[in-house]
Amino acid sequence: MRRDVLELDLASGAATVEAIPTLADVEAVRLLLSGGSVVDWQRLAWNNFDEIDRYLATHLLDMGNPADRERLRYVFNEAVSYLEENLGLRFPAEMRNPVDVREVFLWASHADRFRKKQILACVVCKLMHVIHHMEAADLKFRAPIAQEVLFDLAEAHILQQARRMRDDGIPVVSFYGSRKSRASMIAKLLAKKENLAATIFDELRFRLVVERHEDLFRALSWMAQKMFPFNYVIPGQSYNNLLDPAEVIARAPPGDAEAQPVVDEPVVAQFGKNEFSGASYRMINFIVDYPVRLPESDLGRFHFELGQVVYVMVEFQLLDEQTARNNETGENAHHLYKQRQHDVVEARLKRGGARRRRSNA
């Protein structure tokens, strides 16, 4: 039976010493907040296999599992073949058949004297990003499994990760999830000009409230490291008017100052702003394609070519406790938000949006 609201009690988490963020941590957070794409990145920022394994684990790929190692090698070979056949690129033997595919991620992170290897490795990683996601979408289309079941699997995994967040000492006040009701989805589609079901990104959504504003970066960094693959944030769907760019850049290790940033992206993104929220409403919001490993019974004969993992869109909202309280007062009150949405829906249905056009004039 579907649960419309899920809530997790995280109040008992024990405090721990905050880890010093790496350049990779900072850039992952910047990507979440900006709503950009790793295809525009100039390089990566990993230092060892342990960091890469942690990243691959967010895709539900375990490098201790022979099947997952084979999957990574398959995607790498597909990427290199595409680049050779379609773009005419040529790779040295060392790069064409690395002993360990994870070496490619390290080469993309560190430039040699002429940067040729770093540039080629970065290009390969970008193609792997695209091909893996494309084949996961194909697997999702072919697999005999309902979207509702995928949401259930994603939901269970996210709540499990939230408990890990608490255990790791992230100062969480609350973490709760919900699914849009049928009535809410209809209202949203009627209010949006892009009134197709495919444009609803937040059917499954989670809100995280931390104790202080200063805890926002730490929570975002933890999520990008352990909860979901940061590279599959949906471009153009982030909104941030809560965490200042300077606060994020200031977290970069001093020795990496000259290397910042790996991509020229703003941290304050306005793409995903909800037009019905009050003018003073503040939050961090982004959409991630979240990985779900399919049960063996649903894999069929597509296991080798398409892998075992598919992705479902999940919305994450983050804010601190004081901002959460402020967001419930005055023009930001939820009933006023719903009334503004209702007014637009009524205007579109009765007068073809005339009222909306006048109000925006």
Residue pairs with C-beta under 8 A, 6 or more apart in sequence:
2 148
2 179
3 179
4 178
4 179
4 181
5 176
5 177
5 178
6 155
6 159
6 176
6 177
6 178
7 174
7 175
7 176
7 177
8 159
8 162
8 163
8 174
8 175
8 176
10 162
10 163
10 165
10 166
10 172
10 173
10 174
10 175
11 173
12 166
13 165
13 166
13 167
13 169
13 170
13 171
13 172
14 167
14 169
15 169
15 171
16 168
16 169
17 169
18 218
20 253
21 217
21 221
21 251
21 252
21 253
22 45
22 47
22 51
22 253
23 45
23 252
23 253
23 256
23 259
23 260
23 262
24 44
24 45
24 46
24 47
24 51
25 221
25 224
25 225
25 251
26 221
26 248
26 249
26 251
26 252
26 260
27 41
27 45
27 261
27 262
27 263
28 221
28 224
28 225
28 230
29 217
29 220
29 221
29 224
29 248
29 251
30 36
30 248
30 261
30 263
30 265
30 267
31 38
31 230
31 231
31 233
31 263
31 265
32 220
32 223
32 224
32 230
32 233
32 238
32 286
33 220
33 238
33 240
33 243
33 248
33 267
33 268
33 269
33 284
33 286
34 238
34 240
34 265
34 266
34 267
34 269
35 233
35 234
35 235
35 236
35 237
35 238
35 239
35 269
35 271
35 272
35 286
36 233
36 235
36 263
36 265
37 235
38 126
38 129
38 231
39 126
39 129
39 130
40 263
40 265
41 122
41 126
41 262
41 263
42 122
42 262
42 263
43 108
43 109
43 111
43 118
43 122
43 262
44 105
44 108
44 109
44 122
44 125
44 262
45 109
45 256
45 259
45 262
46 52
46 55
46 105
46 106
46 109
47 106
47 109
48 106
49 63
49 100
49 102
49 106
52 102
52 105
52 106
53 63
53 102
54 225
54 226
55 105
55 225
55 229
56 62
56 63
56 68
56 72
56 102
57 226
58 225
58 226
58 227
58 228
58 229
58 230
58 291
59 132
59 229
59 291
59 309
60 291
60 292
60 293
60 308
60 309
61 68
61 71
61 72
61 309
62 68
63 69
63 72
63 102
67 308
69 101
70 304
71 307
71 308
72 101
72 102
73 101
74 304
74 305
75 128
75 131
75 132
75 135
76 98
76 101
76 104
76 124
76 128
78 127
78 131
79 124
79 127
79 128
79 131
80 91
80 95
80 96
80 124
80 127
82 127
82 131
83 89
83 91
83 123
83 124
83 127
84 90
84 91
89 120
89 123
91 120
92 117
95 104
95 107
95 117
95 120
95 121
95 124
98 104
104 121
104 124
104 125
105 121
105 125
107 117
107 118
107 120
107 121
108 118
108 121
108 122
108 124
108 125
109 118
110 118
111 118
112 118
129 231
132 307
133 232
133 289
133 311
135 305
135 306
135 307
136 291
136 306
136 307
136 309
136 310
136 311
137 310
137 311
138 302
138 306
139 294
139 302
139 306
139 307
139 308
139 309
139 310
140 150
140 310
140 311
142 300
142 302
142 306
143 294
143 298
143 299
143 300
143 302
143 310
144 298
144 300
145 294
145 295
145 298
147 312
150 292
150 310
150 312
151 179
151 203
151 204
151 312
153 292
153 293
154 204
154 290
154 292
154 312
154 314
155 177
155 204
157 290
157 292
158 177
158 206
158 227
158 290
158 314
159 177
161 226
161 227
162 172
162 175
162 206
162 208
164 226
165 172
165 175
165 219
165 222
165 223
165 226
165 227
166 172
168 222
170 210
170 215
170 218
170 219
170 222
171 210
171 211
171 212
171 215
172 208
172 209
172 210
172 211
172 219
173 209
173 210
173 211
173 321
173 324
174 207
174 208
174 209
175 206
175 207
175 208
175 209
176 206
176 207
177 204
177 205
177 206
177 207
178 205
179 203
179 204
179 205
180 188
180 200
180 202
180 203
180 205
185 197
185 200
185 203
187 341
187 342
187 345
188 200
188 341
189 195
189 196
189 197
189 199
189 200
190 345
190 348
190 349
191 276
191 341
191 344
191 345
191 348
192 199
201 234
201 237
201 287
201 313
201 315
202 287
202 313
202 315
203 313
204 312
204 313
204 314
204 315
205 314
205 315
205 316
205 317
206 314
206 315
206 316
206 317
207 316
207 317
207 318
207 319
208 219
208 223
208 316
208 317
208 318
208 319
209 318
209 319
209 320
209 321
209 324
210 216
210 218
210 219
210 318
210 319
210 320
210 321
211 320
211 321
212 320
212 321
212 322
213 242
213 320
213 322
213 323
215 320
216 242
216 243
216 284
216 318
216 319
216 320
217 243
217 247
217 248
217 251
219 318
220 243
220 284
220 318
221 251
223 316
224 230
228 288
228 290
228 291
228 314
229 288
229 289
229 291
230 288
232 288
232 289
232 290
232 291
232 311
233 286
233 287
233 288
234 286
234 287
234 288
234 289
234 313
236 271
236 272
237 271
237 272
237 286
237 287
238 269
238 271
238 272
238 285
238 286
238 287
239 269
239 270
239 271
239 272
239 273
239 274
239 283
239 284
239 285
239 286
240 267
240 268
240 269
240 284
240 285
240 286
241 268
241 270
241 273
241 282
241 283
242 282
242 283
242 284
242 318
242 319
242 320
242 323
243 267
243 284
244 267
244 268
245 266
245 267
245 268
248 267
249 260
249 261
249 267
252 260
272 285
272 286
272 287
274 281
274 337
276 337
276 338
276 340
276 341
276 344
277 332
277 337
278 330
278 331
278 332
278 333
278 336
278 337
279 331
280 326
280 330
280 331
280 332
281 327
281 332
282 319
282 323
282 326
282 327
283 317
283 318
283 319
283 323
283 327
284 317
284 318
284 319
285 315
285 316
285 317
285 318
286 315
286 316
287 313
287 314
287 315
287 316
288 313
288 314
288 316
289 311
289 312
289 313
289 314
290 311
290 312
290 313
290 314
291 309
291 310
291 311
292 309
292 310
292 311
292 312
293 308
293 309
294 308
294 309
294 310
299 308
319 327
326 332
328 334
343 355
344 353
344 355
344 356
347 353
347 354
347 355
347 356
348 356
